[in-house]
Amino acid sequence: MNILQTIGQPDKEIEYLDRPTVKVVIKKDDKVLLLNDGLLPGGGIDAGESDNEAITRELQEELGVTIEDTQEIGMIIQYRNFLEKKYVIRGYTATIKTTGGITSPQDKGEASFVEQWFTLEDAIAHVTLSIKQAARKSMNDDTNQGKLYNLTTTLHLLKSLMK
């Protein structure tokens, strides 16, 4: 999978732990799904799990949906210095197949997801605005930096679909 973007600068003093992750741009008709202020569904890949298995599990846990027609977009690398982790995010597109399944959120953040559907152009504009707002916050911990990096990841994955 091609690397689309690297976010953050590696610190030579940090020995990063790799964290493989998947993110999915879910399509329905001519729209794409964003969560909350512009995030994509997905999450960490568990040991022994394939990308497709992680996607299936994460989408069921977070949204109660199934998908079809999964296709690779590309990879984003995030250097998260506060966590000492290198997130290797594999981006995919997919079409929504079913909705309404039982969810099993893993934390309060997942339990409070708000789903919004946008055209691709409107999604890019929405995420760009969210990035500007997130960038105004102090980057002295991973909460704010992580949100900014994840929004930036969303933007790069969405923009890659414009080509």
Buried (B, 14 or more C-beta within 10 A) or exposed (E): EEEBBEBBEEEEEBEBEEBBBBBBBBBEEEBBBBBBBBBBBBBBBEEEBEBEEBBBBBBBBBBBBBBEEBEEBBBBBBBBBBBBBBBBBBBBBBEBEEEEEEBEEEEEEBEEBEBBBBEBEBBBEBBBEBBEEBEEEEBEEBEBBBBBBBBBBBBBBBBBBEE
